[in-house]
Amino acid sequence: YQVSNFRVGAGLAFAGLGAGVDYILFEQAIPAAPGFDLSWYTGAGASVGFWTVQNSSGIYIFPHSLAGIEYAFPGQPFSAYGELQVGYSIATGALSTVIGWIGFNARAGLIFRP
């Protein structure tokens, strides 16, 4: 769900569930065919989630920067997107001995704009 530059979302994450809040800092159209609304963007955000692998589980926090590509469906309030994220991962539970590390993430999905 996105209003102006502010986006919130939730979904399945690797080995768990996640939710995130992102702020799109910059977006620019990519010249393509007429009626093909494609753009790239960059921003920053944070994700939080619950993970479980075999008998271990915990919570993760992931402040990150992001860059992606978005396609707006003509005449619809939906867009499809794909993005890459890089940030600092912090995990609890079975990984609590690890204070944090550089993490990477990739996301794809639909954005709804009212």
C-alpha positions, -999 to 999 in steps of 0.1 A, spaced: 0 0 0 15 33 -10 4 69 -4 27 96 -19 63 85 -11 54 64 19 49 26 14 39 -2 39 37 -39 31 36 -74 45 41 -109 31 61 -140 31 98 -138 37 126 -164 35 117 -189 63 90 -167 78 68 -137 77 78 -100 73 65 -65 72 82 -33 61 79 5 59 97 23 31 101 59 20 107 64 -17 133 92 -21 135 95 -59 115 81 -88 120 87 -125 103 74 -156 121 50 -180 114 59 -216 96 28 -231 68 22 -256 38 45 -255 13 34 -228 40 14 -210 45 32 -177 78 20 -164 100 38 -138 129 32 -114 132 44 -79 154 45 -48 147 49 -11 152 37 24 132 17 49 130 -9 77 116 -44 79 108 -66 108 97 -102 108 95 -136 123 117 -164 110 118 -202 117 142 -228 104 139 -264 117 136 -261 155 149 -225 157 130 -193 155 134 -156 163 127 -120 152 147 -100 127 151 -62 121 165 -49 88 170 -12 82 179 -9 45 184 12 14 166 1 -18 164 4 -55 138 -10 -78 118 -9 -110 80 -4 -111 54 -10 -139 21 8 -135 -9 -11 -150 -28 13 -173 -59 27 -158 -55 7 -126 -45 16 -90 -20 -13 -90 17 -15 -100 41 -44 -102 75 -40 -88 109 -57 -82 136 -43 -59 169 -50 -43 178 -40 -7 210 -38 12 212 -30 50 222 -41 84 205 -73 97 198 -79 134 184 -112 145 172 -127 178 165 -162 189 189 -189 178 210 -162 161 211 -139 192 248 -144 195 251 -126 162 247 -89 169 244 -79 132 258 -82 98 254 -67 63 223 -82 47 208 -83 13 172 -88 2 151 -89 -30 114 -83 -32 87 -85 -58 50 -78 -56 21 -55 -62 16 -19 -49 -19 -5 -44 -23 33 -46 -57 47 -36 
